Amino acid sequence: MSDKKYLRNDKLPHIWCPGCGNGIVLSALERALEAANVDKDKTVIVSGIGCSSRMPTYMDFNTLHTAHGRALAFATGIKLAHPELTVFVIMGDGDSSAIGGNHLIHAARRNIGLNAIVVNNNIYGMTGGQYSPLTPTGMKATTAPYGMVERNFDLCELARAAGATYVARGTVYHAKALTDLILESMENDGFSLVEAMSTCPISFGRKNKIRGNYNLLKWVKDRCINVKATAKMSPEEYEGKILIGKLYHQPAEEYTKSYGKIIDIAKEEAKR
């Protein structure tokens, strides 16, 4: 793969810390885009605020770096104005599930054709290491020095319950599988969400005494199990594990198509 094809080389080197999983997610997205042979002029990548939200800065596409938690709102406007575009939305766990949580629920409910990628490193990495709604219970953060007391929720289950028609979860350890999930999500005509379990060696790893990039990657790997493997297991056998792989796919009419029908009806009414 040529960097010149997909990256803005004049924006490199990137600002991510050594051991950060964002580069792996970026590579997975690049490979998926190449496999899909996308038209760069008809592809838009939107992000909010956070470490992972710097991703569009380095990508040579139509890109939009928006306000904290509002990436999906901006992306919704783009998709409504130009339904023919392929629109990706890159968000972090805090960006998508805290300040942007309501936008996530309603984007999923509408089943609008956006490809959401949530880079979940379990922490607010850029703004000081505060806990997010996805920080595992018991883990430490600058705002939880004695351990997180709140229960973290399952973002994929939330998206599915809200109405997303494709939901998957991968990890930066399983990089090839993550590429495949992103590629598959692009084939869904509706709201797709791929959660990428990632690593933050500085704000999360150090605070929780998980030293070294290898150990942090292994920590991510050891917490997960592929959903296909659970088919022959009892719930007790994989209790406490995070399911990865394709978790849900149920096609339904995409929002801009439904909205387009309303526009056609209104135009016909106006002629009478």
Rosetta blueprint (number, residue, H / E / L):
1 M L
2 S L
3 D H
4 K H
5 K H
6 Y H
7 L E
8 R L
9 N H
10 D H
11 K H
12 L L
13 P L
14 H L
15 I L
16 W L
17 C L
18 P L
19 G L
20 C L
21 G L
22 N H
23 G H
24 I H
25 V H
26 L H
27 S H
28 A H
29 L H
30 E H
31 R H
32 A H
33 L H
34 E H
35 A H
36 A H
37 N L
38 V L
39 D L
40 K H
41 D H
42 K H
43 T E
44 V E
45 I E
46 V E
47 S E
48 G L
49 I L
50 G L
51 C L
52 S H
53 S H
54 R H
55 M H
56 P H
57 T H
58 Y H
59 M E
60 D L
61 F L
62 N E
63 T E
64 L E
65 H E
66 T L
67 A L
68 H L
69 G L
70 R L
71 A H
72 L H
73 A H
74 F H
75 A H
76 T H
77 G H
78 I H
79 K H
80 L H
81 A H
82 H L
83 P L
84 E L
85 L L
86 T E
87 V E
88 F E
89 V E
90 I E
91 M E
92 G E
93 D H
94 G H
95 D H
96 S H
97 S H
98 A H
99 I H
100 G L
101 G H
102 N H
103 H H
104 L H
105 I H
106 H H
107 A H
108 A H
109 R H
110 R H
111 N L
112 I L
113 G L
114 L E
115 N E
116 A E
117 I E
118 V E
119 V E
120 N E
121 N L
122 N L
123 I L
124 Y L
125 G L
126 M L
127 T L
128 G L
129 G L
130 Q L
131 Y L
132 S L
133 P L
134 L L
135 T L
136 P L
137 T L
138 G L
139 M L
140 K L
141 A E
142 T L
143 T L
144 A E
145 P L
146 Y L
147 G L
148 M L
149 V L
150 E L
151 R L
152 N L
153 F L
154 D L
155 L H
156 C H
157 E H
158 L H
159 A H
160 R H
161 A H
162 A H
163 G L
164 A L
165 T L
166 Y E
167 V E
168 A E
169 R E
170 G E
171 T E
172 V L
173 Y L
174 H L
175 A H
176 K H
177 A H
178 L H
179 T H
180 D H
181 L H
182 I H
183 L H
184 E H
185 S H
186 M H
187 E L
188 N L
189 D L
190 G L
191 F L
192 S E
193 L E
194 V E
195 E E
196 A E
197 M E
198 S L
199 T L
200 C L
201 P H
202 I H
203 S H
204 F H
205 G H
206 R L
207 K L
208 N L
209 K L
210 I L
211 R L
212 G L
213 N H
214 Y H
215 N H
216 L H
217 L H
218 K H
219 W H
220 V H
221 K H
222 D H
223 R L
224 C E
225 I E
226 N E
227 V H
228 K H
229 A H
230 T H
231 A H
232 K H
233 M L
234 S L
235 P L
236 E L
237 E L
238 Y L
239 E L
240 G L
241 K L
242 I E
243 L E
244 I E
245 G E
246 K E
247 L E
248 Y E
249 H E
250 Q L
251 P L
252 A L
253 E L
254 E L
255 Y H
256 T H
257 K H
258 S H
259 Y H
260 G H
261 K H
262 I H
263 I H
264 D H
265 I H
266 A H
267 K H
268 E H
269 E H
270 A H
271 K H
272 R L
